[in-house]
Amino acid sequence: MPLKILGVGGSMRETSRSTLALKIILEGSKSFGAETKLLDLRKYPLPFYDPSRRDDTDEHNIRRIDQDVNWADALILASPDYHGSMSGTIKNFLDHFWSEFAGKTFAYVCTSHERGLTVMDQMRTAVRQCYGWSMPYGASFNGDQGFDEDGLIVNLALERRLKMLARDLVIYGKIIRDQFLSDIASDEVATFAARYRG
Ligand SMILES: Cc1cc2nc3c(=O)[nH]c(=O)nc-3n(C[C@H](O)[C@H](O)[C@H](O)COP(=O)(O)O)c2cc1C
């Protein structure tokens, strides 16, 4: 079964560099056999999370995005560095979903003038809280130094890292996905996945 990867673009900027890097990882992961979808939250914005309206799935893009999140075995979150944290767009996405993340592997991309480590750590913390698994490294870069004005990648080290991340996400994401599905299918009681049996 190929790994299904959903890339989530968390910048509202039309010329977003984090979204460009995300697209490169998605393309790269296809060459390792993954199926991919891009969820650009700029094009499919989610309303601010409101728990009292969560079941109204006909509203806005919630139903479509819900299907994409459930379809995915692994996700890539791409966020600009906003005050050392993830964008509100990504945080709002994470507020909408949580039970769907169990058994899924997450990778992180960040555009930052600094190193983006706090941004990726905060995304990791939120994902861990929802029982998702995280890649131990991410890709963080200065947007203006990574891509030229036409949106072409100019930083070879960055390109290599994005391809490495694509490869590793497919390999490790599959291991986590397959083990999680096998644990759900077994009748062993003392596994984390037991609580997710239907
Ligand atoms: C509200 C706001 C806060 C920001 N805070 C930081 C910051 O704390 N550190 C930083 O390096 N860049 C900061 N930036 C710059 C963005 O991280 C930078 O523009 C980023 O490359 C945009 O990514 P994008 O091209 O994917 O939209 C901030 C930008 C905005 C609009």
The ligand as an ORCA input file, in Angstrom:
! r2SCAN-3c Opt
* xyz 0 1
  C       3.362     38.669     11.884
  C       4.731     38.193     11.446
  C       5.636     37.786     12.378
  C       6.909     37.351     11.997
  N       7.776     36.939     12.960
  C       8.976     36.454     12.591
  C       9.891     35.991     13.574
  O       9.633     36.041     14.772
  N      11.073     35.488     13.154
  C      11.394     35.428     11.817
  O      12.462     34.939     11.500
  N      10.543     35.870     10.870
  C       9.358     36.384     11.224
  N       8.494     36.830     10.246
  C       8.873     36.732      8.847
  C       8.296     35.476      8.175
  O       8.674     34.320      8.888
  C       8.809     35.371      6.762
  O       8.270     36.428      6.035
  C       8.506     34.057      6.112
  O       9.515     33.765      5.185
  C       7.211     34.039      5.313
  O       6.999     32.723      4.854
  P       6.096     32.461      3.573
  O       6.882     32.911      2.370
  O       5.853     30.985      3.529
  O       4.825     33.224      3.725
  C       7.255     37.316     10.623
  C       6.311     37.749      9.668
  C       5.068     38.174     10.066
  C       4.081     38.628      9.005
*
